[in-house]
Amino acid sequence: MKDEFKLLIDYIHKIEDKYGTVTLMDKLESSYMHKLSKPCYRNEYANLNQYEVTVIKKYLSGEIIVRQLAYYLNTTDLKALKMATLYAKGRYELTKHMNYWER
């Protein structure tokens, strides 16, 4: 379990012990809970198949440009860049889904 998530869950349990529910929090407690929850929302992962990983590796090595990356992944430039950055950070899962021409 991520450290940020554990802090958030511990805080929620503390509030529930105090009030019985999180809906009775005051404004200060609510804003602190939202502050704790922000890093938990940033845990983004990309589901990539082997073809997409190969294309992203070519982009990261400099063989192709962003436009080509987006074309090969059949998506927009921003989404392709996001997939490439998530792959570079190691935040991806290798899946077995195939593109339509691979079936």
N, CA, C and O atoms as a GROMACS GRO file, in nm:
protein
  412
    1MET      N    1   0.084  -0.118   0.000
    1MET     CA    2   0.000   0.000   0.000
    1MET      C    3   0.088   0.124   0.000
    1MET      O    4   0.189   0.130   0.071
    2LYS      N    5   0.051   0.221  -0.079
    2LYS     CA    6   0.126   0.345  -0.085
    2LYS      C    7   0.116   0.420   0.047
    2LYS      O    8   0.014   0.414   0.115
    3ASP      N    9   0.223   0.491   0.083
    3ASP     CA   10   0.225   0.564   0.209
    3ASP      C   11   0.117   0.671   0.215
    3ASP      O   12   0.054   0.691   0.319
    4GLU      N   13   0.095   0.741   0.102
    4GLU     CA   14  -0.006   0.847   0.100
    4GLU      C   15  -0.145   0.790   0.125
    4GLU      O   16  -0.226   0.849   0.197
    5PHE      N   17  -0.173   0.675   0.065
    5PHE     CA   18  -0.303   0.613   0.081
    5PHE      C   19  -0.324   0.568   0.225
    5PHE      O   20  -0.434   0.580   0.279
    6LYS      N   21  -0.219   0.517   0.287
    6LYS     CA   22  -0.229   0.474   0.427
    6LYS      C   23  -0.257   0.594   0.518
    6LYS      O   24  -0.338   0.584   0.610
    7LEU      N   25  -0.191   0.706   0.493
    7LEU     CA   26  -0.218   0.828   0.571
    7LEU      C   27  -0.363   0.871   0.557
    7LEU      O   28  -0.428   0.908   0.655
    8LEU      N   29  -0.414   0.867   0.434
    8LEU     CA   30  -0.551   0.908   0.409
    8LEU      C   31  -0.650   0.816   0.481
    8LEU      O   32  -0.743   0.864   0.545
    9ILE      N   33  -0.630   0.687   0.471
    9ILE     CA   34  -0.720   0.592   0.535
    9ILE      C   35  -0.715   0.606   0.687
    9ILE      O   36  -0.819   0.600   0.754
   10ASP      N   37  -0.595   0.625   0.743
   10ASP     CA   38  -0.583   0.645   0.888
   10ASP      C   39  -0.658   0.770   0.934
   10ASP      O   40  -0.724   0.770   1.038
   11TYR      N   41  -0.648   0.878   0.854
   11TYR     CA   42  -0.717   1.001   0.888
   11TYR      C   43  -0.869   0.982   0.880
   11TYR      O   44  -0.942   1.032   0.965
   12ILE      N   45  -0.915   0.911   0.779
   12ILE     CA   46  -1.059   0.886   0.766
   12ILE      C   47  -1.110   0.804   0.883
   12ILE      O   48  -1.218   0.830   0.936
   13HIS      N   49  -1.033   0.703   0.924
   13HIS     CA   50  -1.073   0.623   1.041
   13HIS      C   51  -1.077   0.708   1.168
   13HIS      O   52  -1.164   0.689   1.253
   14LYS      N   53  -0.984   0.801   1.180
   14LYS     CA   54  -0.982   0.890   1.296
   14LYS      C   55  -1.107   0.978   1.299
   14LYS      O   56  -1.169   0.996   1.404
   15ILE      N   57  -1.144   1.031   1.184
   15ILE     CA   58  -1.264   1.116   1.174
   15ILE      C   59  -1.390   1.033   1.203
   15ILE      O   60  -1.481   1.080   1.271
   16GLU      N   61  -1.394   0.910   1.149
   16GLU     CA   62  -1.510   0.826   1.173
   16GLU      C   63  -1.522   0.786   1.320
   16GLU      O   64  -1.633   0.773   1.371
   17ASP      N   65  -1.409   0.768   1.387
   17ASP     CA   66  -1.414   0.739   1.531
   17ASP      C   67  -1.466   0.860   1.609
   17ASP      O   68  -1.535   0.845   1.710
   18LYS      N   69  -1.431   0.979   1.560
   18LYS     CA   70  -1.470   1.102   1.629
   18LYS      C   71  -1.618   1.134   1.608
   18LYS      O   72  -1.690   1.164   1.703
   19TYR      N   73  -1.664   1.129   1.481
   19TYR     CA   74  -1.801   1.170   1.448
   19TYR      C   75  -1.895   1.055   1.413
   19TYR      O   76  -2.017   1.070   1.420
   20GLY      N   77  -1.839   0.942   1.374
   20GLY     CA   78  -1.923   0.832   1.327
   20GLY      C   79  -1.935   0.830   1.176
   20GLY      O   80  -1.966   0.727   1.118
   21THR      N   81  -1.912   0.944   1.113
   21THR     CA   82  -1.917   0.954   0.968
   21THR      C   83  -1.832   1.072   0.922
   21THR      O   84  -1.810   1.166   0.998
   22VAL      N   85  -1.785   1.067   0.798
   22VAL     CA   86  -1.702   1.178   0.749
   22VAL      C   87  -1.785   1.297   0.705
   22VAL      O   88  -1.731   1.404   0.680
   23THR      N   89  -1.917   1.279   0.693
   23THR     CA   90  -2.001   1.391   0.648
   23THR      C   91  -2.017   1.499   0.754
   23THR      O   92  -2.061   1.610   0.722
   24LEU      N   93  -1.982   1.470   0.879
   24LEU     CA   94  -1.995   1.569   0.986
   24LEU      C   95  -1.867   1.648   1.011
   24LEU      O   96  -1.858   1.722   1.109
   25MET      N   97  -1.767   1.633   0.925
   25MET     CA   98  -1.641   1.706   0.941
   25MET      C   99  -1.662   1.856   0.932
   25MET      O  100  -1.754   1.902   0.864
   26ASP      N  101  -1.578   1.932   1.000
   26ASP     CA  102  -1.583   2.075   0.980
   26ASP      C  103  -1.496   2.112   0.859
   26ASP      O  104  -1.433   2.026   0.798
   27LYS      N  105  -1.495   2.239   0.825
   27LYS     CA  106  -1.428   2.285   0.702
   27LYS      C  107  -1.278   2.257   0.705
   27LYS      O  108  -1.221   2.217   0.603
   28LEU      N  109  -1.214   2.277   0.819
   28LEU     CA  110  -1.070   2.256   0.831
   28LEU      C  111  -1.034   2.109   0.812
   28LEU      O  112  -0.938   2.076   0.743
   29GLU      N  113  -1.112   2.020   0.873
   29GLU     CA  114  -1.086   1.876   0.860
   29GLU      C  115  -1.110   1.829   0.717
   29GLU      O  116  -1.038   1.743   0.665
   30SER      N  117  -1.211   1.885   0.655
   30SER     CA  118  -1.242   1.848   0.516
   30SER      C  119  -1.131   1.891   0.421
   30SER      O  120  -1.092   1.815   0.332
   31SER      N  121  -1.080   2.011   0.440
   31SER     CA  122  -0.972   2.058   0.352
   31SER      C  123  -0.844   1.977   0.374
   31SER      O  124  -0.769   1.952   0.280
   32TYR      N  125  -0.819   1.935   0.498
   32TYR     CA  126  -0.702   1.851   0.525
   32TYR      C  127  -0.717   1.714   0.460
   32TYR      O  128  -0.620   1.658   0.410
   33MET      N  129  -0.839   1.659   0.461
   33MET     CA  130  -0.862   1.531   0.397
   33MET      C  131  -0.839   1.541   0.246
   33MET      O  132  -0.780   1.451   0.186
   34HIS      N  133  -0.884   1.649   0.185
   34HIS     CA  134  -0.861   1.668   0.041
   34HIS      C  135  -0.713   1.686   0.010
   34HIS      O  136  -0.664   1.640  -0.094
   35LYS      N  137  -0.641   1.753   0.100
   35LYS     CA  138  -0.496   1.769   0.081
   35LYS      C  139  -0.426   1.633   0.087
   35LYS      O  140  -0.335   1.607   0.009
   36LEU      N  141  -0.468   1.546   0.179
   36LEU     CA  142  -0.410   1.412   0.188
   36LEU      C  143  -0.446   1.326   0.068
   36LEU      O  144  -0.369   1.238   0.029
   37SER      N  145  -0.562   1.349   0.010
   37SER     CA  146  -0.607   1.263  -0.099
   37SER      C  147  -0.549   1.300  -0.235
   37SER      O  148  -0.555   1.220  -0.328
   38LYS      N  149  -0.491   1.421  -0.249
   38LYS     CA  150  -0.438   1.462  -0.379
   38LYS      C  151  -0.333   1.367  -0.435
   38LYS      O  152  -0.345   1.330  -0.552
   39PRO      N  153  -0.231   1.324  -0.360
   39PRO     CA  154  -0.132   1.232  -0.419
   39PRO      C  155  -0.192   1.097  -0.457
   39PRO      O  156  -0.140   1.030  -0.545
   40CYS      N  157  -0.300   1.057  -0.392
   40CYS     CA  158  -0.362   0.927  -0.424
   40CYS      C  159  -0.425   0.931  -0.563
   40CYS      O  160  -0.431   0.828  -0.630
   41TYR      N  161  -0.473   1.048  -0.606
   41TYR     CA  162  -0.534   1.058  -0.738
   41TYR      C  163  -0.429   1.060  -0.849
   41TYR      O  164  -0.462   1.034  -0.964
   42ARG      N  165  -0.306   1.090  -0.817
   42ARG     CA  166  -0.201   1.102  -0.917
   42ARG      C  167  -0.138   0.968  -0.954
   42ARG      O  168  -0.044   0.964  -1.034
   43ASN      N  169  -0.188   0.859  -0.897
   43ASN     CA  170  -0.136   0.727  -0.931
   43ASN      C  171  -0.197   0.681  -1.062
   43ASN      O  172  -0.294   0.605  -1.064
   44GLU      N  173  -0.140   0.727  -1.172
   44GLU     CA  174  -0.191   0.692  -1.304
   44GLU      C  175  -0.106   0.582  -1.363
   44GLU      O  176   0.016   0.580  -1.351
   45TYR      N  177  -0.173   0.491  -1.428
   45TYR     CA  178  -0.105   0.382  -1.496
   45TYR      C  179  -0.158   0.372  -1.637
   45TYR      O  180  -0.273   0.406  -1.664
   46ALA      N  181  -0.074   0.325  -1.728
   46ALA     CA  182  -0.114   0.302  -1.865
   46ALA      C  183  -0.118   0.152  -1.890
   46ALA      O  184  -0.028   0.080  -1.848
   47ASN      N  185  -0.221   0.107  -1.957
   47ASN     CA  186  -0.230  -0.033  -1.998
   47ASN      C  187  -0.179  -0.042  -2.141
   47ASN      O  188  -0.245   0.005  -2.234
   48LEU      N  189  -0.063  -0.101  -2.160
   48LEU     CA  190   0.002  -0.107  -2.290
   48LEU      C  191   0.020  -0.251  -2.334
   48LEU      O  192   0.047  -0.340  -2.252
   49ASN      N  193   0.005  -0.274  -2.465
   49ASN     CA  194   0.039  -0.406  -2.517
   49ASN      C  195   0.181  -0.401  -2.574
   49ASN      O  196   0.245  -0.297  -2.573
   50GLN      N  197   0.228  -0.514  -2.623
   50GLN     CA  198   0.368  -0.522  -2.667
   50GLN      C  199   0.396  -0.429  -2.784
   50GLN      O  200   0.505  -0.371  -2.791
   51TYR      N  201   0.302  -0.414  -2.876
   51TYR     CA  202   0.320  -0.324  -2.990
   51TYR      C  203   0.337  -0.180  -2.943
   51TYR      O  204   0.427  -0.109  -2.988
   52GLU      N  205   0.250  -0.136  -2.851
   52GLU     CA  206   0.258   0.001  -2.800
   52GLU      C  207   0.389   0.026  -2.726
   52GLU      O  208   0.446   0.134  -2.737
   53VAL      N  209   0.436  -0.073  -2.652
   53VAL     CA  210   0.564  -0.059  -2.582
   53VAL      C  211   0.678  -0.043  -2.683
   53VAL      O  212   0.767   0.039  -2.662
   54THR      N  213   0.674  -0.121  -2.790
   54THR     CA  214   0.778  -0.112  -2.893
   54THR      C  215   0.780   0.026  -2.958
   54THR      O  216   0.886   0.085  -2.978
   55VAL      N  217   0.661   0.078  -2.990
   55VAL     CA  218   0.653   0.211  -3.053
   55VAL      C  219   0.701   0.319  -2.956
   55VAL      O  220   0.771   0.411  -2.996
   56ILE      N  221   0.663   0.309  -2.829
   56ILE     CA  222   0.706   0.409  -2.731
   56ILE      C  223   0.856   0.404  -2.711
   56ILE      O  224   0.920   0.508  -2.693
   57LYS      N  225   0.914   0.285  -2.713
   57LYS     CA  226   1.060   0.274  -2.702
   57LYS      C  227   1.129   0.343  -2.818
   57LYS      O  228   1.232   0.408  -2.801
   58LYS      N  229   1.071   0.330  -2.940
   58LYS     CA  230   1.128   0.399  -3.056
   58LYS      C  231   1.119   0.550  -3.039
   58LYS      O  232   1.210   0.623  -3.077
   59TYR      N  233   1.009   0.598  -2.981
   59TYR     CA  234   0.994   0.741  -2.957
   59TYR      C  235   1.096   0.789  -2.854
   59TYR      O  236   1.160   0.893  -2.873
   60LEU      N  237   1.111   0.715  -2.747
   60LEU     CA  238   1.204   0.756  -2.641
   60LEU      C  239   1.349   0.752  -2.687
   60LEU      O  240   1.432   0.828  -2.638
   61SER      N  241   1.380   0.664  -2.783
   61SER     CA  242   1.518   0.659  -2.834
   61SER      C  243   1.542   0.767  -2.940
   61SER      O  244   1.657   0.791  -2.977
   62GLY      N  245   1.436   0.832  -2.988
   62GLY     CA  246   1.452   0.942  -3.084
   62GLY      C  247   1.434   0.900  -3.228
   62GLY      O  248   1.460   0.981  -3.318
   63GLU      N  249   1.393   0.778  -3.254
   63GLU     CA  250   1.376   0.732  -3.392
   63GLU      C  251   1.253   0.794  -3.459
   63GLU      O  252   1.254   0.819  -3.580
   64ILE      N  253   1.148   0.819  -3.380
   64ILE     CA  254   1.027   0.880  -3.436
   64ILE      C  255   0.991   1.002  -3.353
   64ILE      O  256   1.037   1.019  -3.241
   65ILE      N  257   0.906   1.088  -3.412
   65ILE     CA  258   0.865   1.211  -3.344
   65ILE      C  259   0.726   1.190  -3.284
   65ILE      O  260   0.665   1.085  -3.300
   66VAL      N  261   0.678   1.291  -3.214
   66VAL     CA  262   0.551   1.282  -3.143
   66VAL      C  263   0.436   1.254  -3.239
   66VAL      O  264   0.348   1.173  -3.210
   67ARG      N  265   0.436   1.321  -3.354
   67ARG     CA  266   0.329   1.302  -3.451
   67ARG      C  267   0.320   1.158  -3.498
   67ARG      O  268   0.211   1.102  -3.510
   68GLN      N  269   0.437   1.098  -3.524
   68GLN     CA  270   0.439   0.959  -3.566
   68GLN      C  271   0.394   0.866  -3.452
   68GLN      O  272   0.323   0.768  -3.474
   69LEU      N  273   0.436   0.900  -3.332
   69LEU     CA  274   0.395   0.821  -3.216
   69LEU      C  275   0.243   0.820  -3.204
   69LEU      O  276   0.182   0.715  -3.184
   70ALA      N  277   0.182   0.937  -3.215
   70ALA     CA  278   0.037   0.948  -3.206
   70ALA      C  279  -0.031   0.870  -3.320
   70ALA      O  280  -0.134   0.807  -3.299
   71TYR      N  281   0.028   0.877  -3.439
   71TYR     CA  282  -0.028   0.804  -3.553
   71TYR      C  283  -0.023   0.653  -3.530
   71TYR      O  284  -0.121   0.583  -3.553
   72TYR      N  285   0.092   0.603  -3.485
   72TYR     CA  286   0.107   0.459  -3.464
   72TYR      C  287   0.021   0.408  -3.350
   72TYR      O  288  -0.025   0.294  -3.352
   73LEU      N  289  -0.002   0.492  -3.250
   73LEU     CA  290  -0.086   0.452  -3.137
   73LEU      C  291  -0.234   0.482  -3.162
   73LEU      O  292  -0.320   0.445  -3.082
   74ASN      N  293  -0.263   0.549  -3.274
   74ASN     CA  294  -0.399   0.583  -3.314
   74ASN      C  295  -0.468   0.666  -3.207
   74ASN      O  296  -0.579   0.634  -3.163
   75THR      N  297  -0.402   0.774  -3.165
   75THR     CA  298  -0.456   0.862  -3.061
   75THR      C  299  -0.407   1.004  -3.087
   75THR      O  300  -0.340   1.030  -3.187
   76THR      N  301  -0.439   1.096  -2.997
   76THR     CA  302  -0.395   1.234  -3.012
   76THR      C  303  -0.252   1.249  -2.962
   76THR      O  304  -0.197   1.160  -2.896
   77ASP      N  305  -0.192   1.364  -2.993
   77ASP     CA  306  -0.054   1.389  -2.951
   77ASP      C  307  -0.041   1.391  -2.799
   77ASP      O  308   0.053   1.334  -2.744
   78LEU      N  309  -0.136   1.456  -2.731
   78LEU     CA  310  -0.128   1.467  -2.585
   78LEU      C  311  -0.141   1.331  -2.517
   78LEU      O  312  -0.068   1.301  -2.422
   79LYS      N  313  -0.234   1.249  -2.565
   79LYS     CA  314  -0.251   1.116  -2.505
   79LYS      C  315  -0.129   1.029  -2.531
   79LYS      O  316  -0.088   0.951  -2.445
   80ALA      N  317  -0.072   1.042  -2.649
   80ALA     CA  318   0.048   0.963  -2.682
   80ALA      C  319   0.165   1.005  -2.593
   80ALA      O  320   0.240   0.920  -2.545
   81LEU      N  321   0.181   1.136  -2.572
   81LEU     CA  322   0.287   1.184  -2.482
   81LEU      C  323   0.266   1.137  -2.340
   81LEU      O  324   0.361   1.102  -2.270
   82LYS      N  325   0.140   1.137  -2.296
   82LYS     CA  326   0.110   1.091  -2.161
   82LYS      C  327   0.144   0.943  -2.146
   82LYS      O  328   0.201   0.902  -2.045
   83MET      N  329   0.110   0.863  -2.248
   83MET     CA  330   0.144   0.720  -2.243
   83MET      C  331   0.296   0.701  -2.239
   83MET      O  332   0.346   0.615  -2.167
   84ALA      N  333   0.368   0.782  -2.317
   84ALA     CA  334   0.514   0.770  -2.320
   84ALA      C  335   0.575   0.811  -2.186
   84ALA      O  336   0.669   0.746  -2.140
   85THR      N  337   0.525   0.916  -2.124
   85THR     CA  338   0.581   0.957  -1.995
   85THR      C  339   0.550   0.856  -1.886
   85THR      O  340   0.634   0.830  -1.800
   86LEU      N  341   0.429   0.798  -1.890
   86LEU     CA  342   0.396   0.696  -1.792
   86LEU      C  343   0.484   0.572  -1.811
   86LEU      O  344   0.525   0.509  -1.714
   87TYR      N  345   0.514   0.538  -1.936
   87TYR     CA  346   0.603   0.425  -1.962
   87TYR      C  347   0.744   0.457  -1.912
   87TYR      O  348   0.809   0.372  -1.852
   88ALA      N  349   0.790   0.579  -1.938
   88ALA     CA  350   0.925   0.619  -1.896
   88ALA      C  351   0.939   0.617  -1.743
   88ALA      O  352   1.046   0.586  -1.691
   89LYS      N  353   0.830   0.651  -1.672
   89LYS     CA  354   0.834   0.650  -1.526
   89LYS      C  355   0.815   0.510  -1.468
   89LYS      O  356   0.831   0.489  -1.348
   90GLY      N  357   0.781   0.414  -1.554
   90GLY     CA  358   0.759   0.278  -1.507
   90GLY      C  359   0.618   0.256  -1.457
   90GLY      O  360   0.591   0.156  -1.391
   91ARG      N  361   0.528   0.346  -1.488
   91ARG     CA  362   0.389   0.334  -1.443
   91ARG      C  363   0.303   0.278  -1.556
   91ARG      O  364   0.217   0.347  -1.612
   92TYR      N  365   0.327   0.153  -1.589
   92TYR     CA  366   0.247   0.088  -1.694
   92TYR      C  367   0.231  -0.058  -1.659
   92TYR      O  368   0.309  -0.116  -1.583
   93GLU      N  369   0.128  -0.117  -1.714
   93GLU     CA  370   0.105  -0.259  -1.700
   93GLU      C  371   0.098  -0.319  -1.839
   93GLU      O  372   0.031  -0.266  -1.927
   94LEU      N  373   0.166  -0.429  -1.857
   94LEU     CA  374   0.167  -0.497  -1.985
   94LEU      C  375   0.043  -0.584  -1.995
   94LEU      O  376   0.023  -0.674  -1.913
   95THR      N  377  -0.039  -0.558  -2.094
   95THR     CA  378  -0.162  -0.634  -2.110
   95THR      C  379  -0.155  -0.718  -2.236
   95THR      O  380  -0.063  -0.704  -2.317
   96LYS      N  381  -0.252  -0.804  -2.254
   96LYS     CA  382  -0.255  -0.891  -2.370
   96LYS      C  383  -0.355  -0.844  -2.474
   96LYS      O  384  -0.385  -0.917  -2.569
   97HIS      N  385  -0.407  -0.721  -2.458
   97HIS     CA  386  -0.502  -0.675  -2.559
   97HIS      C  387  -0.428  -0.650  -2.690
   97HIS      O  388  -0.312  -0.610  -2.689
   98MET      N  389  -0.496  -0.673  -2.801
   98MET     CA  390  -0.433  -0.662  -2.932
   98MET      C  391  -0.499  -0.552  -3.013
   98MET      O  392  -0.615  -0.518  -2.991
   99ASN      N  393  -0.425  -0.497  -3.105
   99ASN     CA  394  -0.483  -0.402  -3.199
   99ASN      C  395  -0.561  -0.479  -3.304
   99ASN      O  396  -0.544  -0.600  -3.318
  100TYR      N  397  -0.647  -0.409  -3.379
  100TYR     CA  398  -0.738  -0.480  -3.468
  100TYR      C  399  -0.666  -0.559  -3.577
  100TYR      O  400  -0.719  -0.660  -3.623
  101TRP      N  401  -0.548  -0.516  -3.619
  101TRP     CA  402  -0.478  -0.588  -3.725
  101TRP      C  403  -0.399  -0.708  -3.673
  101TRP      O  404  -0.351  -0.789  -3.752
  102GLU      N  405  -0.387  -0.721  -3.543
  102GLU     CA  406  -0.313  -0.830  -3.485
  102GLU      C  407  -0.402  -0.953  -3.457
  102GLU      O  408  -0.352  -1.059  -3.420
  103ARG      N  409  -0.530  -0.938  -3.474
  103ARG     CA  410  -0.625  -1.048  -3.443
  103ARG      C  411  -0.632  -1.146  -3.555
  103ARG      O  412  -0.706  -1.244  -3.546
   0.00000   0.00000   0.00000
